[in-house]
């Protein structure tokens, strides 16, 4: 059986987020490294995760994975304008849907770059 973890990893590997909406629980909560409040609901979670897929694309790959039932931690690396980015996606599933998605990023230069690029990407999607 393909899990939501498998589907998410595949989306990030190929850079295509088709099917992301169907992976997210309607009450999904997204925790951003750049916004201090939780982003609640499928709509906003989808917007953030879709934007992240574009922002984190340069050399993105998962380096380590730890899964315990419906809880998974996925360490990743990529580059952003010459800055090496290291982070983790912490994903919780319920009935094979993502109910919580938390992203942590380091170092500080990377967080600042993520903030700049994510805000620009989210503004573009708003039109």
Helices and strands as residue ranges (DSSP letters): H 4-14, H 20-23, E 24-31, E 39-40, H 42-55, E 61-68, E 71-80, E 83-94, E 97-106, H 108-126
